[in-house]
Amino acid sequence: MRVELCLLSSLALLGLPSPKAASSVTHLDWEYTVFPCFKGEKGLISCLINTNRFPGFYAYVGHMEGDELILDEVNSYPDIHGTLGYSLQIPEEVTEKESFDIQFGFSQAYPGSSSPSAYEGTAFVHVTCSERYEYKKVSQDSILSPNRTTYAFDYRDPSKMRSIKEHYSFEGIDAEDSSSSRRFPFTNYRFKCLYDSLFQMAGGANFSAELRILDNIEDFEGLGEVVGGYRSIPLTVHEDYRTEDEISYSFLLKDWVYYSRKDYQITESTLYSFSSKNLYLPLRQGHDSDTCRFQVVLKNVSVSRDSFIIEDSVTFPRRFFGEAGEAEYGVVIGGKDDA
């Protein structure tokens, strides 16, 4: 995606003062962010404008066909005061082309008309559509850097365009967990991704998580629902921290679950039980030594709506002591000749 900075025409026609130096203002008079586009989907442009400097204007976006600008969206904003946030959309029929040129901006006169405009701002962008992660499988600690960039005319440094590179990292996967605790290790996972106020403004990083139990799904009766051959259990996405550049998440069961202190069976009783938002595997007669496969599925990650599948498994030890015939060791009262 190549972006040319906006050019503002003279404000003398309005008798307005010239723009102040960047160091003396909090925001520029017009800011914009061009988010990554995906083939066949609407593209998003977010803008902020100081309507005290530019009262009553048209906002527009269009695509180029040869030397001709085809207007795709025009919105009118008359008689508004203060800072206004608005968005423009690039239609699906344009993004179907995978690579295209767009022009967007604002103007006191209707865009493309022969009427003189007292003020205007214009940006030109060459867009190449990006690829989305569609349930990409992640089985070990890894870092992903998708081939896409967001461009922003940045009020923090108006001398240049700021480019924002997305990134994802997965930590804690395949980490050793105490099998004797019978706890599934997904609560150790840490998922980190780009944090930027621009992404938050566009609804980014508002995603959901789901736990899928693939083996012994009958052991978790009452949790979630069975879908096909797995049990689907909703998870809560917990924000651990955020910095200027990154946000970190972890995961827990969405609801509190009661477990029997005797055998870790799920129960509704509060007597002789404990509550947790972790998931525990109950003791099972005769086949306690087993590997249980599971997945954590992340959906609608960031403004790009990526999705991931974290695959993992946990092995629990066999029961060495228990009822005779169903454990390796047992206690038998009396001798073999006793009746």
C-alpha positions in Angstrom: 0.0 0.0 0.0 1.5 3.3 -1.1 0.2 6.6 0.4 0.7 10.2 -0.6 0.2 12.8 2.1 -2.7 15.2 1.9 -2.4 18.7 0.5 -4.5 21.4 2.0 -5.5 24.4 -0.1 -5.1 28.0 1.1 -7.4 29.1 4.0 -7.2 32.7 2.9 -10.6 32.6 1.3 -12.2 32.1 4.7 -10.0 34.6 6.4 -8.9 31.9 8.8 -5.4 31.9 10.5 -2.7 29.7 9.1 -2.2 26.3 10.8 0.0 26.5 14.0 3.3 24.6 14.3 2.9 20.9 15.1 4.5 21.3 18.5 1.8 23.8 19.6 -1.3 21.8 18.8 -2.7 18.6 20.2 -4.1 17.3 16.9 -3.8 18.2 13.3 -6.8 19.7 11.6 -7.3 16.5 9.6 -6.0 13.0 10.4 -6.8 9.7 8.7 -6.0 6.0 8.9 -6.2 3.6 6.0 -6.6 0.0 7.4 -5.7 -3.1 5.4 -8.1 -4.2 2.8 -9.2 -7.8 2.0 -10.4 -9.1 -1.4 -14.1 -8.9 -1.8 -14.7 -7.1 1.6 -15.4 -3.5 2.4 -12.3 -1.4 3.2 -12.2 1.0 6.1 -10.8 4.6 6.3 -11.2 6.4 9.7 -10.8 10.2 9.9 -10.7 13.0 12.4 -11.3 16.6 11.5 -11.4 19.9 13.3 -14.7 21.4 12.2 -13.9 24.7 13.8 -11.3 25.1 11.1 -13.3 23.4 8.4 -17.0 24.1 9.0 -19.6 22.4 6.8 -17.9 20.0 4.4 -18.3 16.9 2.2 -16.3 13.8 2.9 -15.7 11.4 0.0 -13.9 8.3 -1.2 -13.6 7.1 -4.8 -11.5 4.8 -7.0 -9.6 5.6 -10.1 -10.5 4.1 -13.5 -7.7 5.3 -15.7 -7.6 9.1 -15.2 -11.2 9.2 -14.0 -12.3 9.4 -10.4 -15.4 7.3 -9.7 -17.0 8.5 -6.4 -18.0 5.6 -4.2 -19.2 7.4 -1.1 -20.0 11.1 -0.3 -21.3 12.3 3.1 -22.2 15.8 4.1 -21.4 17.2 7.5 -22.9 20.7 7.9 -23.0 22.9 11.0 -20.9 20.7 13.3 -18.5 22.1 15.9 -15.5 20.6 17.5 -13.5 17.4 16.6 -15.5 15.0 14.4 -14.7 11.4 13.8 -16.1 9.8 10.7 -15.4 6.8 8.5 -15.4 6.0 4.8 -15.8 2.6 3.2 -14.2 1.2 0.1 -16.9 -1.0 -1.6 -16.5 -4.7 -2.3 -16.6 -4.3 -6.0 -13.5 -2.2 -5.8 -11.6 -4.6 -3.4 -12.4 -7.5 -5.7 -9.6 -6.1 -8.0 -7.0 -7.0 -5.4 -4.9 -3.9 -6.3 -6.3 -0.4 -7.0 -5.9 3.3 -6.5 -8.2 5.4 -4.4 -8.6 9.0 -3.6 -10.4 10.4 -0.5 -10.6 13.5 1.5 -12.9 16.4 2.3 -14.0 19.6 0.5 -16.1 22.7 1.2 -17.7 22.2 -2.3 -19.2 19.0 -3.6 -16.3 16.9 -4.8 -15.9 16.9 -8.6 -18.1 19.9 -9.1 -17.0 23.0 -10.9 -17.8 25.2 -7.8 -14.7 26.7 -6.2 -13.8 25.2 -2.8 -12.6 27.4 0.0 -10.7 24.5 1.6 -10.1 20.8 0.9 -7.9 17.9 1.9 -7.0 15.1 -0.5 -5.1 11.8 -0.1 -4.1 9.3 -2.8 -3.5 5.6 -1.8 -2.4 2.6 -3.8 -3.9 -0.4 -2.1 -2.9 -4.1 -2.4 -5.3 -6.4 -0.6 -3.9 -8.4 2.3 -4.5 -12.0 3.3 -6.3 -13.0 6.5 -5.4 -15.8 8.8 -8.3 -18.2 8.6 -8.1 -20.6 11.6 -4.3 -20.8 11.3 -3.0 -23.7 13.5 -0.4 -22.9 16.1 1.1 -25.7 18.0 4.1 -24.2 19.7 5.5 -20.8 20.9 5.7 -18.6 17.8 5.6 -15.1 16.4 3.6 -14.2 13.3 4.0 -11.1 11.2 1.2 -10.8 8.6 2.1 -9.1 5.4 -0.1 -6.1 5.9 0.4 -2.5 7.0 -1.9 0.2 8.3 -1.0 3.8 7.3 -1.9 6.8 9.4 -1.3 10.5 8.8 -0.1 10.9 12.4 -0.7 13.9 14.5 2.2 12.8 16.8 4.7 13.4 13.9 3.0 15.3 11.1 6.2 15.4 9.1 5.7 11.9 7.9 3.2 9.0 7.5 3.3 6.4 10.3 3.1 2.8 9.2 1.8 0.2 11.6 2.9 -3.4 11.3 0.7 -6.0 12.9 2.2 -8.9 14.9 1.0 -11.8 17.0 2.9 -14.0 19.5 1.9 -17.1 21.4 3.6 -18.0 24.6 3.1 -20.8 27.2 2.0 -23.4 24.7 3.5 -26.8 25.2 4.7 -25.6 28.6 5.1 -28.3 31.2 2.2 -28.4 33.7 1.9 -30.5 36.8 0.0 -33.5 35.6 -0.8 -34.5 39.2 -2.9 -31.3 39.5 -5.1 -32.6 36.7 -5.4 -29.0 35.4 -5.4 -28.3 31.7 -2.5 -25.9 30.8 -4.4 -23.4 28.6 -4.5 -21.0 31.5 -0.7 -20.7 31.0 -1.2 -19.4 27.5 -0.4 -15.7 26.7 -1.5 -14.3 23.4 0.0 -10.9 22.5 -0.8 -8.7 19.6 -0.4 -5.1 18.4 -2.1 -2.5 20.6 -2.7 0.9 19.0 -5.4 3.4 19.7 -6.2 3.5 16.0 -7.1 -0.2 16.1 -9.2 0.3 19.2 -11.0 3.1 17.4 -11.8 0.8 14.6 -13.1 -2.0 16.8 -9.9 -4.0 16.8 -8.8 -6.6 19.4 -12.3 -7.3 20.5 -12.3 -11.1 20.0 -13.7 -14.2 21.5 -12.1 -17.5 22.6 -13.4 -21.1 22.7 -12.1 -24.3 24.2 -12.6 -27.5 22.3 -12.2 -30.8 24.1 -11.4 -33.5 21.5 -11.1 -36.7 23.7 -13.2 -38.1 26.5 -15.8 -35.4 26.0 -18.3 -37.4 28.2 -16.1 -36.5 31.3 -17.2 -32.9 31.0 -21.0 -33.3 31.0 -22.7 -30.0 31.8 -19.9 -27.8 30.3 -20.6 -26.1 27.0 -22.2 -28.2 24.3 -21.2 -31.0 22.0 -20.6 -29.9 18.4 -19.9 -32.7 16.0 -17.1 -34.8 17.7 -15.9 -32.2 20.2 -17.2 -30.4 23.3 -17.2 -26.6 22.8 -16.7 -24.5 26.0 -16.7 -20.7 26.0 -13.6 -18.9 27.5 -13.2 -15.5 28.9 -10.5 -13.4 27.3 -8.6 -11.6 30.1 -6.5 -8.5 29.4 -3.2 -8.9 31.4 -1.6 -5.6 30.4 -1.1 -3.2 27.6 1.7 -0.9 26.6 1.9 1.7 23.9 2.7 -1.0 21.3 1.3 -4.3 22.6 -1.6 -5.9 24.5 -1.4 -9.3 26.3 -4.3 -11.7 26.9 -4.8 -14.9 28.9 -7.8 -17.3 29.1 -10.1 -18.8 31.7 -13.4 -20.7 31.7 -16.2 -18.2 31.3 -18.2 -19.6 34.3 -17.2 -20.9 37.7 -17.3 -24.7 37.9 -17.6 -26.9 41.1 -15.4 -30.0 41.3 -15.6 -32.8 43.8 -12.5 -32.9 46.1 -12.6 -36.7 46.0 -12.4 -37.4 42.3 -12.5 -34.0 40.4 -15.9 -34.9 39.0 -18.0 -31.8 38.0 -20.8 -31.3 40.6 -23.5 -28.9 41.4 -23.0 -29.3 45.1 -20.9 -26.9 47.2 -20.4 -29.6 49.8 -16.9 -31.2 49.7 -16.1 -29.4 46.5 -14.1 -26.5 45.3 -14.8 -23.9 42.6 -12.5 -22.8 39.8 -12.4 -21.2 36.4 -9.7 -23.7 35.4 -10.6 -27.0 33.8 -9.7 -30.3 35.6 -9.8 -33.8 34.3 -11.8 -36.1 36.6 -10.4 -39.4 37.9 -11.7 -42.3 35.7 -11.9 -46.0 36.7 -9.5 -48.3 34.9 -8.2 -45.9 32.3 -6.9 -42.9 34.1 -3.6 -42.8 32.2 -4.4 -41.0 29.0 -3.7 -38.1 26.7 -6.4 -35.6 26.2 -6.2 -33.4 23.1 -7.8 -30.0 23.1 -7.8 -26.7 21.1 -8.1 -23.1 22.0 -9.8 -21.2 19.1 -9.4 -17.4 18.8 -11.8 -15.6 16.6 -12.1 -12.0 15.2 -8.6 -11.0 16.4 -7.8 -7.3 15.7 -9.5 -5.1 13.2 -8.3 -7.7 10.5 -10.6 -10.3 12.1 -8.0 -13.1 12.0 -8.6 -16.5 13.6 -6.3 -19.1 15.1 -6.4 -22.6 16.5 -3.9 -23.5 19.2 -3.5 -27.2 19.4 -2.2 -28.9 22.5 -2.6 -32.0 24.7 -2.0 -33.0 28.3 -1.2 -36.5 29.7 -2.3 -37.5 33.1 -0.7 -40.3 35.2 -2.4 -43.6 35.7 -3.9 -44.7 39.0 -1.5 -47.0 40.7 -3.8 -47.7 43.6 -7.5 -48.4 43.5 -10.1 -51.1 43.3 -8.8 -54.6 42.6 -8.8 -55.4 38.9 -9.0 -51.7 37.9 -5.7 -50.4 39.2 -2.1 -51.7 39.1 -2.0 -52.1 42.9 -4.9 -52.8 45.3 -5.5 -54.1 48.8 -7.2 -57.5 49.2 -8.5 -58.4 52.7 -8.0 -62.0 53.5 -6.1 -64.8 51.8 -6.9 -66.5 48.5 -8.4 -69.5 50.3 -10.9 -67.3 52.3 -14.5 -67.6 51.3 
